[in-house]
Amino acid sequence: MQLPMFYDEAEEWKYALLLYNAALKEINTKIDILSDEFKTTHQYNPIEHVTSRIKSPESIAKKIRHSERELTVENIVKYINDVAGIRIICSFTSDIYRIADAIARQNDVQVLKVKDYITQPKQNGYMSYHMIVAVPIFLLNEVVNTKVEIQIRTIAMDFWASLEHKIYYKFEGNAPEGIQKELKECSKIVSYLDKKMLSLNEAVKKHTLEEEEEGLREAVL
Ligand code: 0O2
């Protein structure tokens, strides 16, 4: 993402925010369209809900400090990948890969980085699929490729992540060992639950198909 030269950091940040907000709109529209297509052609929508946000200034400053870089707009734009973030909550794990693939295949989306914390959960048990993408933003006189972080996870993974987030802040990253162990245990239960729900859904689909075939046979005879 290449910003034009500004002599004032505040002006530069305002311009960056314009781009990040535009990029969120672009990705949100893409997800809306996919969601509509699923509903129309499959009578099923794998997307439970979508949220998006611009990272708070405090959180940006903390991340820049953590990377031991100077807090400048140039550094934020260059080194912080999740200033614009979208979270897609799906019903089943298989939906996550289906949606990620549908986004990645779009010609105007450039996938810069993928982190699959589902096949390889984090040490604390965190599970989610992360993509850093760049989308072109068409302005009056230029086109600027702008980064968005897309997090895709199931309802159960999201439930776990939101509790872990609260615990992390409550204990400032140093939760007692017992709590950390319990959280990891819960993450295994989440993974088990997701697998069980997926196979249950497959069984329901198979049953429905058999019923439809039976109905068709009866209609023909
Ligand atoms: P917040 O408050 O949600 O904004 P990179 O993208 O490779 O430059 P980064 O940003 O560390 O490096 O990447 P990563 O691992 O993909 O994490 C980005 C975001 O994922 C985090 O943003 C969280 O939103 C979420 N995340 C990552 N790990 C965890 C975790 O262990 N628990 C929970 N609950 N969320 C996690 P921020 O800026 O850390 O936080």
Residues whose N, C-alpha, C, O or C-beta is under 5 A from the ligand:
A	BS01	0O2	Y79 N81 K115 Y126 H130 A161 E164 H165
